[in-house]
């Protein structure tokens, strides 16, 4: 039942049930970072999971491996965890560049030891799995990271000079505070603050580099990028479910009520995603789509006769021009109503228009049946 989705680990439920809801142990909370473990695709009854560094641990990878599933995870490059990749990362002659030298990558395979443990953390099984590693570098990311670090170093220099607390908070990683006289070993009368330029130089080596590991050996460079790049879309889907569609918190307890609640929420998410595909060139957000559809309703005013109504309350900001002729959004409202405009865009996308206020039930049913959307690959 649904209770097991929230109170048990995936190893205690069947694979079909895990398709409804995916949960995973996080090693007692020791996996730091943003936890995002999501089902990306189902291939031959295998779940391919996509996640960031927060889920990339030996326990989690071993769990996936022994379950017969796959993964596409980002991999840390700094520190002890990323040290084994440093030699390959700095071998520039082994990278493949694009035409304008703004992107480079290299792909290689490695062995990874998977360990399965029991409830008492005793090893019960070991296996060596083969996985693919993608290391790439982007100039745009390198420039952005270098700029951010430069700003932090400037704040660190100011903090070291005048002890401004707000500056320390934003640049503490590049500030060294010494409380001991290095020459005598005695406790210093005051704290000496200096900028950690060595750390800045070390961090600069990693600017623009990113690493992704995957169990899918048939994935090439572009495929890995495509699959991992959709992680933000998956995370957005969960955000929409929890915020716009009110998936959580739940105010029901019975299994059948929980299942019904989740079914309504995920059906709504599916409808929103299908509408996004249809409205790809309109740039209408999921929130606006939901608001437009929610504002549209009807009531029966007599037998067989319906009255359609729209709750309009979201006007667009008026577009004006400044003294140089540049357009900008002003705080005054325009004559256009954003909700109505979105509704018209949705109707137009499906090749249908319906503007009647009072309508027969038969005519409305015929109109609704005319709206079709075929999903094509």
C-alpha positions, 0 to 999 in steps of 0.5 A, a space after each residue: 500500500 501507499 504507506 510503504 512508499 513513505 515508511 520503507 526503503 525501496 528494497 522492501 517494495 517491488 519494482 512496480 511500486 517503486 515506479 509510483 514513488 522512489 525513495 532511498 536511504 541516504 546513509 543515515 543523513 551523512 550524504 551532504 548536498 542537495 538530495 535529488 534522486 529521481 527516476 529518469 527513464 525505464 529501459 527493459 524494466 531498469 530504472 535509470 536514476 539521475 542525481 547530483 553529487 549529494 547522492 553519489 556515495 558507495 552505499 547508494 551506487 551499490 544499492 543501484 548496482 545490486 538492484 540491476 538498475 543504472 545511474 547518471 550522477 555528477 561526481 565531485 572533482 575537488 578534495 579526496 573524493 575527486 583526487 583519483 581524476 586529477 591526473 586525467 583531468 589535467 592531461 590536456 592532450 587527451 581532451 577533444 575540443 570543439 571548433 572555437 575551443 570553448 568546450 573540451 571533454 574526454 570519456 573513459 571507463 573505470 572499475 568501481 567496487 560495489 559493496 552490499 551490507 546487512 542491517 548490522 553494516 556487515 559486508 555480505 556481497 562484493 562486486 566490481 562494476 564497470 562504469 563510464 566517466 565524462 570529464 568536460 570543461 566549458 569556458 563560459 562556466 570557467 569565466 563565471 567561476 573566476 569572476 565569482 572568486 575574484 569578488 570573494 577575494 576582494 571582500 576577503 581583502 576588505 575583511 582582513 583590513 577592517 574586520 567587517 563581519 558581513 564581508 567575512 560571511 561572504 568570503 570566509 573560505 578565503 580568509 585565514 585567522 591566526 591566533 598563535 604567534 608562529 615564531 614563538 608558539 605563544 597565543 597571540 594578543 590579537 587575531 591576525 587575518 590574511 587572505 588565503 591566496 594559495 587556496 584561490 590558486 588551487 581553486 582556479 585549477 578547477 574552474 569550468 570542469 565538471 564530471 559525470 559518472 554513469 553505469 550506462 556504457 553505451 552512452 556517448 558524450 552527447 547522450 550523457 549531457 542530454 540525460 543529466 541536463 534534464 535533471 533540472 526539469 525533473 526537479 522542477 516537476 517535483 517543485 511544481 507537485 509540492 507547491 503549485 499542485 499541493 502534493 504535500 502536505 497530505 491531509 489524508 491517511 487511508 491508502 486509497 485516499 493517498 493513492 487518489 491524491 497522488 493520482 490527481 496530482 501526477 495527472 495534473 502534472 502530466 497535463 501541464 507538461 503536455 501543454 508546455 510541449 504544445 505551448 513551447 514557443 509561448 513561454 507560459 510557465 506552469 504556474 500561469 498555465 495552472 492559473 489560466 485553467 483554474 480560472 475557467 469554470 461553468 455553471 448550469 443555469 437551466 436544464 442543458 444550458 451552461 454558463 461559462 465564466 472566467 475569474 480574471 484578476 491578473 492583468 499584465 503590466 503595461 509596456 512603455 518606452 523610456 526617453 531613449 526609446 527602450 521598452 520596459 514594464 511599468 507598474 501600471 496595468 495594461 488593458 490586456 488580462 494575462 489570464 485571458 491571454 493565456 487561455 486564448 493561447 491554449 485554445 489556439 495551440 489546439 486549433 480551437 476557439 470557443 468564446 460563447 458564454 451561454 452554451 448547450 451542454 451538447 455543443 460544449 461536449 462536442 467542442 471538448 472532444 475536438 481537442 486532441 493531442 497526439 504524443 509523438 517521439 
